[in-house]
Each structure stands twice: as structure tokens, then as C-alpha cells.
């Protein structure tokens, strides 16, 4: 069901500093910072030959990564994103298998303009999983 790894998301306390680290120290191609108000985050994408790294910063007082950064003040891996061909079929199959979809269970439009869903980390070895329709 899952396809390729789309990205690894890393929550960071200072998005500008993280962007500079990947660009200047690691020599990576990085995007500009983009606010994602519907998700409560600011994003930067680091382009790699085989996948992407998504750097996540807090946007607003209700940001879903604020609690993560309180527990992990230096930042850390927040979630893994896998591609699926049909997000609704994937959701239905996962729910039938007992997996919990976060939120209201309906896909939202993600940072790449495609439908996404998040799966409860307790159902996936302690890892928050994002599914993105390819």
C-alpha cells in the first residue's frame, strides 16, 4: 500500500538557523520558508536526490509541534511521510485494520498541495506517520 518515502520531518526550535545549517554547512538545496497556517507550522524543504527533509517551525500559539518542542527543546524527527496512490482507500484499509487516523479522518491539503492524513504514533511503533496521495 505505501509507496516511496516522501519526506522526513524534523521539528526545529529556530527555523532560520536550521535552514542555514542545511544550506551553508551541508550544502543542500533548501526552499524559502513557507507559512502553512491551516497546519500551524512554517516549513522549509531540503531537496535530496532520493527524498526530502521537511524542517518544521512553530506558527501560532496553537501549533501542533509546540508540545513536541517543549518535550524536545533541541528539536528532532517529528514524522515520516509515505506516498499512497489513493488516500481514501488507504485510510479505509488502515481503519479496518484498527489503525487510528488523527483528526476527523478526512484528508487535508498538505504542504505540497496534495491530500494528507496522519496516523497515530501508538499504532506505528511510536512514529507519527503522514500519508500523502501521490
MDAnalysis code that builds the backbone (N, CA, C; Angstrom):
import MDAnalysis as mda
import numpy as np

u = mda.Universe.empty(402, n_residues=134, atom_resindex=np.repeat(np.arange(134), 3), trajectory=True)
u.add_TopologyAttr("name", ["N", "CA", "C"] * 134)
u.add_TopologyAttr("resid", np.arange(1, 135))
u.add_TopologyAttr("resname", ["UNK", "UNK", "UNK", "UNK", "UNK", "UNK", "UNK", "UNK", "UNK", "UNK", "UNK", "UNK", "UNK", "UNK", "UNK", "UNK", "UNK", "UNK", "UNK", "UNK", "UNK", "UNK", "UNK", "UNK", "UNK", "UNK", "UNK", "UNK", "UNK", "UNK", "UNK", "UNK", "UNK", "UNK", "UNK", "UNK", "UNK", "UNK", "UNK", "UNK", "UNK", "UNK", "UNK", "UNK", "UNK", "UNK", "UNK", "UNK", "UNK", "UNK", "UNK", "UNK", "UNK", "UNK", "UNK", "UNK", "UNK", "UNK", "UNK", "UNK", "UNK", "UNK", "UNK", "UNK", "UNK", "UNK", "UNK", "UNK", "UNK", "UNK", "UNK", "UNK", "UNK", "UNK", "UNK", "UNK", "UNK", "UNK", "UNK", "UNK", "UNK", "UNK", "UNK", "UNK", "UNK", "UNK", "UNK", "UNK", "UNK", "UNK", "UNK", "UNK", "UNK", "UNK", "UNK", "UNK", "UNK", "UNK", "UNK", "UNK", "UNK", "UNK", "UNK", "UNK", "UNK", "UNK", "UNK", "UNK", "UNK", "UNK", "UNK", "UNK", "UNK", "UNK", "UNK", "UNK", "UNK", "UNK", "UNK", "UNK", "UNK", "UNK", "UNK", "UNK", "UNK", "UNK", "UNK", "UNK", "UNK", "UNK", "UNK", "UNK", "UNK", "UNK"])
u.atoms.positions = np.array([
    [0.814, -1.191, 0.000],
    [0.000, 0.000, 0.000],
    [0.863, 1.262, 0.000],
    [1.841, 1.368, 0.914],
    [2.651, 2.586, 0.930],
    [3.656, 2.538, -0.210],
    [3.931, 3.713, -0.715],
    [4.912, 3.846, -1.782],
    [6.215, 4.389, -1.242],
    [6.817, 5.255, -2.004],
    [8.136, 5.751, -1.611],
    [8.039, 6.696, -0.417],
    [9.159, 6.847, 0.250],
    [9.286, 7.819, 1.329],
    [9.277, 9.197, 0.697],
    [8.295, 10.018, 1.064],
    [8.205, 11.365, 0.511],
    [9.127, 12.316, 1.247],
    [9.064, 12.287, 2.600],
    [9.955, 13.140, 3.375],
    [10.040, 12.693, 4.827],
    [11.091, 13.157, 5.475],
    [11.265, 13.027, 6.917],
    [11.131, 14.437, 7.464],
    [10.233, 14.612, 8.443],
    [10.006, 15.941, 9.013],
    [10.747, 16.076, 10.334],
    [11.444, 17.188, 10.477],
    [12.203, 17.476, 11.690],
    [11.678, 18.783, 12.270],
    [11.180, 18.716, 13.498],
    [10.746, 19.923, 14.202],
    [11.982, 20.618, 14.749],
    [12.045, 21.925, 14.549],
    [13.218, 22.687, 14.978],
    [12.780, 23.920, 15.769],
    [13.560, 24.303, 16.783],
    [13.191, 25.486, 17.565],
    [13.467, 26.801, 16.837],
    [14.406, 26.796, 15.873],
    [14.772, 28.013, 15.139],
    [14.864, 27.651, 13.656],
    [13.806, 27.947, 12.926],
    [13.725, 27.538, 11.527],
    [14.779, 28.226, 10.663],
    [15.048, 29.499, 10.898],
    [16.077, 30.212, 10.129],
    [17.454, 29.576, 10.329],
    [17.772, 29.238, 11.580],
    [19.073, 28.626, 11.872],
    [19.177, 27.240, 11.238],
    [18.091, 26.474, 11.291],
    [18.099, 25.132, 10.696],
    [18.242, 25.221, 9.179],
    [17.545, 26.165, 8.580],
    [17.640, 26.373, 7.128],
    [19.077, 26.708, 6.741],
    [19.703, 27.608, 7.495],
    [21.086, 27.992, 7.218],
    [22.043, 26.815, 7.413],
    [21.796, 26.006, 8.438],
    [22.647, 24.842, 8.690],
    [22.630, 23.882, 7.496],
    [21.436, 23.557, 7.006],
    [21.337, 22.633, 5.870],
    [21.905, 23.256, 4.596],
    [21.675, 24.538, 4.394],
    [22.154, 25.215, 3.188],
    [23.657, 25.453, 3.237],
    [24.134, 26.076, 4.321],
    [25.520, 26.537, 4.369],
    [26.503, 25.479, 4.834],
    [26.115, 24.679, 5.810],
    [27.030, 23.679, 6.344],
    [26.994, 22.384, 5.541],
    [25.775, 21.941, 5.203],
    [25.650, 20.682, 4.462],
    [25.614, 20.888, 2.947],
    [25.476, 22.121, 2.493],
    [25.479, 22.404, 1.062],
    [24.233, 21.934, 0.336],
    [23.116, 21.856, 1.049],
    [21.879, 21.352, 0.447],
    [21.103, 22.471, -0.234],
    [20.268, 22.073, -1.178],
    [19.329, 22.998, -1.810],
    [18.107, 23.087, -0.896],
    [17.801, 24.284, -0.423],
    [16.681, 24.464, 0.512],
    [15.701, 25.486, -0.040],
    [14.442, 25.299, 0.306],
    [13.402, 26.224, -0.126],
    [13.367, 27.444, 0.781],
    [12.573, 28.390, 0.389],
    [12.263, 29.515, 1.262],
    [11.338, 29.003, 2.371],
    [11.164, 29.780, 3.409],
    [10.221, 29.442, 4.471],
    [8.816, 29.745, 3.969],
    [7.923, 28.781, 4.159],
    [6.529, 28.949, 3.752],
    [5.645, 28.707, 4.966],
    [4.791, 29.669, 5.256],
    [3.817, 29.509, 6.338],
    [2.691, 28.610, 5.870],
    [2.301, 27.677, 6.734],
    [1.188, 26.763, 6.475],
    [0.152, 26.996, 7.575],
    [-0.608, 28.109, 7.517],
    [-1.498, 28.463, 8.625],
    [-2.554, 27.402, 8.937],
    [-3.001, 26.664, 7.933],
    [-4.012, 25.629, 8.180],
    [-3.455, 24.462, 8.987],
    [-2.124, 24.365, 9.063],
    [-1.476, 23.299, 9.827],
    [-0.728, 23.822, 11.049],
    [-0.631, 25.131, 11.201],
    [0.044, 25.712, 12.355],
    [1.552, 25.555, 12.342],
    [2.126, 25.464, 11.143],
    [3.581, 25.301, 11.035],
    [4.132, 26.199, 9.938],
    [5.433, 26.425, 10.017],
    [6.212, 27.045, 8.948],
    [7.112, 25.933, 8.414],
    [7.293, 25.861, 7.091],
    [8.058, 24.764, 6.523],
    [9.199, 25.250, 5.637],
    [10.230, 24.433, 5.628],
    [11.332, 24.551, 4.675],
    [11.574, 23.138, 4.165],
    [11.728, 22.988, 2.860],
    [12.040, 21.675, 2.306],
    [13.481, 21.644, 1.826],
    [14.174, 20.599, 2.233],
    [15.544, 20.334, 1.821],
    [15.454, 19.255, 0.751],
    [15.886, 19.576, -0.461],
    [15.792, 18.641, -1.582],
    [17.003, 17.712, -1.600],
    [16.730, 16.419, -1.632],
    [17.774, 15.407, -1.743],
    [17.514, 14.585, -2.999],
    [18.501, 13.865, -3.506],
    [18.282, 13.093, -4.728],
    [17.189, 12.024, -4.593],
    [17.000, 11.485, -3.382],
    [16.072, 10.365, -3.226],
    [14.852, 10.668, -2.363],
    [14.808, 11.832, -1.718],
    [13.674, 12.210, -0.873],
    [13.827, 13.669, -0.468],
    [13.067, 14.081, 0.528],
    [13.172, 15.453, 1.047],
    [13.231, 15.401, 2.575],
    [13.782, 16.449, 3.151],
    [13.700, 16.696, 4.585],
    [12.793, 17.911, 4.737],
    [11.808, 17.813, 5.611],
    [10.937, 18.952, 5.900],
    [11.315, 19.488, 7.271],
    [11.752, 20.740, 7.316],
    [12.042, 21.386, 8.585],
    [10.778, 22.118, 9.014],
    [10.337, 21.867, 10.246],
    [9.081, 22.421, 10.766],
    [9.355, 23.421, 11.872],
    [8.773, 24.595, 11.755],
    [8.833, 25.592, 12.806],
    [7.422, 25.913, 13.268],
    [7.321, 26.469, 14.447],
    [6.031, 26.815, 15.041],
    [5.424, 28.018, 14.316],
    [4.122, 27.940, 14.064],
    [3.364, 29.066, 13.530],
    [2.106, 29.213, 14.375],
    [2.083, 30.231, 15.197],
    [0.912, 30.499, 16.028],
    [0.948, 29.766, 17.355],
    [0.102, 30.227, 18.261],
    [0.095, 29.682, 19.623],
    [-0.511, 28.288, 19.717],
    [-1.224, 27.845, 18.701],
    [-1.843, 26.520, 18.725],
    [-1.129, 25.539, 17.790],
    [0.127, 25.795, 17.494],
    [0.890, 24.930, 16.595],
    [0.960, 23.512, 17.145],
    [0.706, 22.511, 16.303],
    [0.768, 21.130, 16.773],
    [2.175, 20.657, 17.138],
    [3.200, 21.400, 16.739],
    [4.554, 20.974, 17.106],
    [5.072, 21.669, 18.361],
    [4.296, 22.583, 18.928],
    [4.749, 23.297, 20.129],
    [4.997, 22.331, 21.283],
    [4.065, 21.412, 21.514],
    [4.239, 20.447, 22.611],
    [5.431, 19.535, 22.341],
    [5.633, 19.162, 21.082],
    [6.782, 18.330, 20.715],
    [8.074, 19.049, 21.075],
    [8.167, 20.344, 20.743],
    [9.379, 21.103, 21.040],
    [9.538, 21.388, 22.526],
    [8.445, 21.431, 23.269],
    [8.562, 21.550, 24.725],
    [9.218, 20.298, 25.303],
    [8.851, 19.130, 24.773],
    [9.432, 17.864, 25.241],
    [10.833, 17.629, 24.669],
    [11.104, 18.223, 23.518],
    [12.380, 18.041, 22.808],
    [12.916, 19.414, 22.408],
    [13.446, 20.181, 23.368],
    [13.809, 21.581, 23.086],
    [14.853, 21.762, 21.986],
    [15.659, 20.764, 21.718],
    [16.646, 20.872, 20.645],
    [16.054, 20.489, 19.293],
    [14.800, 19.999, 19.291],
    [14.168, 19.534, 18.062],
    [14.362, 18.041, 17.893],
    [13.903, 17.532, 16.769],
    [14.058, 16.109, 16.482],
    [13.102, 15.659, 15.399],
    [13.227, 14.387, 15.034],
    [12.361, 13.837, 13.999],
    [10.929, 13.858, 14.503],
    [10.045, 14.456, 13.718],
    [8.647, 14.611, 14.087],
    [7.761, 13.552, 13.429],
    [7.943, 13.322, 12.114],
    [7.147, 12.306, 11.430],
    [7.826, 11.857, 10.143],
    [7.331, 10.731, 9.643],
    [7.729, 10.209, 8.337],
    [6.529, 10.303, 7.421],
    [6.753, 10.677, 6.174],
    [5.667, 10.777, 5.203],
    [5.890, 9.783, 4.071],
    [4.877, 8.937, 3.862],
    [4.895, 7.951, 2.776],
    [3.844, 8.317, 1.745],
    [4.126, 8.029, 0.501],
    [3.163, 8.259, -0.558],
    [2.226, 7.065, -0.696],
    [0.980, 7.353, -1.031],
    [-0.013, 6.322, -1.352],
    [-0.712, 6.741, -2.638],
    [-1.180, 5.754, -3.394],
    [-1.870, 6.061, -4.648],
    [-3.254, 6.652, -4.418],
    [-3.964, 6.122, -3.428],
    [-5.342, 6.542, -3.163],
    [-5.498, 6.721, -1.655],
    [-5.542, 7.954, -1.202],
    [-5.535, 8.221, 0.235],
    [-6.804, 7.736, 0.921],
    [-7.940, 7.813, 0.246],
    [-9.184, 7.343, 0.862],
    [-9.197, 5.830, 0.994],
    [-8.721, 5.132, -0.016],
    [-8.639, 3.674, 0.061],
    [-7.637, 3.260, 1.143],
    [-6.516, 3.990, 1.238],
    [-5.524, 3.697, 2.280],
    [-6.132, 3.906, 3.655],
    [-6.843, 5.031, 3.837],
    [-7.490, 5.312, 5.122],
    [-8.463, 4.203, 5.498],
    [-9.304, 3.814, 4.554],
    [-10.311, 2.790, 4.842],
    [-9.659, 1.461, 5.200],
    [-8.617, 1.102, 4.487],
    [-7.905, -0.157, 4.773],
    [-7.258, -0.104, 6.155],
    [-6.633, 1.019, 6.486],
    [-5.973, 1.157, 7.778],
    [-6.972, 1.142, 8.924],
    [-8.077, 1.872, 8.772],
    [-9.095, 1.876, 9.819],
    [-9.689, 0.483, 10.016],
    [-9.895, -0.245, 8.930],
    [-10.416, -1.613, 9.027],
    [-9.439, -2.521, 9.772],
    [-8.153, -2.205, 9.688],
    [-7.123, -2.987, 10.378],
    [-6.909, -2.503, 11.814],
    [-7.652, -1.472, 12.232],
    [-7.558, -0.999, 13.605],
    [-6.645, 0.196, 13.827],
    [-6.077, 0.742, 12.767],
    [-5.203, 1.913, 12.909],
    [-6.064, 3.155, 13.112],
    [-5.538, 4.093, 13.895],
    [-6.259, 5.339, 14.170],
    [-5.735, 6.467, 13.287],
    [-6.666, 7.096, 12.599],
    [-6.361, 8.281, 11.806],
    [-6.616, 9.484, 12.703],
    [-5.682, 10.406, 12.758],
    [-5.824, 11.576, 13.616],
    [-6.788, 12.598, 13.010],
    [-7.319, 13.451, 13.866],
    [-8.256, 14.469, 13.413],
    [-9.612, 13.858, 13.111],
    [-10.299, 14.434, 12.152],
    [-11.643, 13.955, 11.821],
    [-11.645, 12.824, 10.805],
    [-10.453, 12.368, 10.392],
    [-10.359, 11.254, 9.452],
    [-10.457, 11.650, 7.997],
    [-10.710, 12.933, 7.754],
    [-10.793, 13.409, 6.375],
    [-9.456, 14.011, 5.968],
    [-8.995, 13.732, 4.742],
    [-7.730, 14.308, 4.284],
    [-7.774, 15.831, 4.266],
    [-6.633, 16.416, 4.560],
    [-6.433, 17.860, 4.461],
    [-5.404, 18.090, 3.356],
    [-5.339, 19.283, 2.834],
    [-4.335, 19.588, 1.817],
    [-3.032, 19.922, 2.538],
    [-1.973, 19.213, 2.171],
    [-0.675, 19.370, 2.818],
    [0.195, 20.410, 2.140],
    [1.433, 20.468, 2.582],
    [2.390, 21.473, 2.109],
    [2.703, 21.361, 0.618],
    [2.488, 20.181, 0.029],
    [2.747, 20.001, -1.403],
    [1.484, 20.170, -2.234],
    [0.384, 20.613, -1.593],
    [-0.865, 20.800, -2.320],
    [-1.615, 19.511, -2.604],
    [-1.275, 18.449, -1.898],
    [-1.910, 17.150, -2.096],
    [-2.582, 16.702, -0.807],
    [-3.581, 15.826, -0.892],
    [-4.270, 15.358, 0.316],
    [-3.340, 14.555, 1.224],
    [-3.451, 14.817, 2.536],
    [-2.642, 14.113, 3.534],
    [-3.512, 13.680, 4.715],
    [-3.056, 12.654, 5.397],
    [-3.631, 12.167, 6.652],
    [-2.490, 11.816, 7.587],
    [-2.748, 11.904, 8.893],
    [-1.759, 11.483, 9.883],
    [-2.303, 10.295, 10.663],
    [-1.422, 9.362, 10.983],
    [-1.773, 8.143, 11.715],
    [-1.166, 8.186, 13.109],
    [-1.898, 7.682, 14.069],
    [-1.490, 7.754, 15.475],
    [-0.160, 7.037, 15.691],
    [0.791, 7.692, 16.370],
    [2.107, 7.066, 16.583],
    [2.048, 5.786, 17.408],
    [1.078, 5.649, 18.290],
    [0.994, 4.426, 19.095],
    [0.660, 3.208, 18.243],
    [0.128, 3.426, 17.057],
    [-0.194, 2.319, 16.158],
    [0.953, 1.962, 15.220],
    [2.028, 2.787, 15.212],
    [3.125, 2.586, 14.265],
    [4.482, 2.712, 14.945],
    [4.677, 1.882, 15.955],
    [5.971, 1.751, 16.624],
    [6.478, 3.075, 17.193],
    [5.563, 3.918, 17.664],
    [5.951, 5.185, 18.262],
    [6.280, 6.281, 17.268],
    [5.946, 6.075, 15.998],
    [6.270, 7.045, 14.954],
    [5.001, 7.649, 14.377],
    [4.930, 8.986, 14.369],
    [3.844, 9.670, 13.694],
    [4.049, 9.475, 12.196],
    [3.015, 8.983, 11.513],
    [3.099, 8.702, 10.088],
    [2.138, 9.620, 9.349],
    [2.660, 10.246, 8.307],
    [1.820, 11.034, 7.387],
    [1.712, 10.255, 6.099],
    [0.513, 10.203, 5.546],
    [0.298, 9.637, 4.215],
    [-0.048, 10.782, 3.281],
    [0.579, 10.779, 2.110],
    [0.306, 11.805, 1.102],
    [-0.068, 11.124, -0.193],
    [-1.177, 11.561, -0.778],
    [-1.581, 10.980, -2.063],
    [-0.586, 11.401, -3.129],
    [-0.068, 10.421, -3.846],
    [0.943, 10.685, -4.888],
    [0.301, 11.225, -6.153],
])
